[in-house]
Every structure is written in structure tokens, then in C-alpha cells.
């Protein structure tokens, strides 16, 4: 039986700037939220043209 310790899983890529430390997954989520926000501002409300 092998009783040696296994190396830990290596962390993914992260962007570091001063106090801000964002992983790749965090950046993708933020970009998706900004995209959805912009689309919500641009698209008209359904049925809003009747008045």
C-alpha cells in the first residue's frame, strides 16, 4: 500500500491587482453579469410600445 502524501491540486489562474484577486471563474461571472445588465438596458419591455 502506498502511504506517501499526494501533491495538492494546483490552483487555477488568478488575476492579482493590489487588494483585488480574481480567479478566471470570477472574471467570467462578472463579464456575464455585465453583459446581461447591458442587454436588459437595451432591450425594450414587452408591450411597452402600446402607449
C-alpha positions as CSV (number, residue, x, y, z in Angstrom):
1,X,0.0,0.0,0.0
2,X,1.3,3.4,-1.0
3,X,1.3,5.7,2.1
4,X,3.0,8.7,0.5
5,X,1.3,12.0,0.5
6,X,-0.2,13.1,-2.8
7,X,0.6,16.7,-4.0
8,X,-2.3,19.1,-3.7
9,X,-4.3,20.1,-6.7
10,X,-2.8,23.2,-8.3
11,X,-4.9,26.3,-8.1
12,X,-6.2,27.8,-11.3
13,X,-5.2,31.0,-13.0
14,X,-5.9,34.2,-11.0
15,X,-5.5,37.9,-11.8
16,X,-4.0,39.9,-8.9
17,X,-4.0,43.7,-8.7
18,X,-3.3,45.3,-5.3
19,X,-6.1,44.1,-2.9
20,X,-8.1,42.5,-5.8
21,X,-7.6,38.8,-6.5
22,X,-9.9,37.3,-9.1
23,X,-9.9,33.8,-10.4
24,X,-10.8,33.0,-14.0
25,X,-14.3,31.8,-13.0
26,X,-14.9,35.0,-11.1
27,X,-14.0,37.1,-14.2
28,X,-16.3,35.0,-16.4
29,X,-19.2,35.5,-14.0
30,X,-18.6,39.3,-13.7
31,X,-18.5,39.6,-17.5
32,X,-21.7,37.6,-17.9
33,X,-23.4,39.8,-15.3
34,X,-22.3,43.0,-17.1
35,X,-23.5,41.5,-20.4
36,X,-26.9,40.7,-19.1
37,X,-27.2,44.1,-17.5
38,X,-26.4,45.9,-20.8
39,X,-28.8,43.7,-22.7
40,X,-31.5,44.5,-20.1
41,X,-30.9,48.2,-20.6
42,X,-31.0,47.9,-24.4
43,X,-34.0,45.6,-24.9
44,X,-37.4,47.2,-24.6
45,X,-40.0,46.0,-22.2
46,X,-42.5,43.7,-23.9
47,X,-45.8,45.5,-24.7
48,X,-44.3,48.9,-23.9
49,X,-45.0,50.4,-27.3
50,X,-48.8,50.4,-26.9
51,X,-49.0,53.8,-25.1
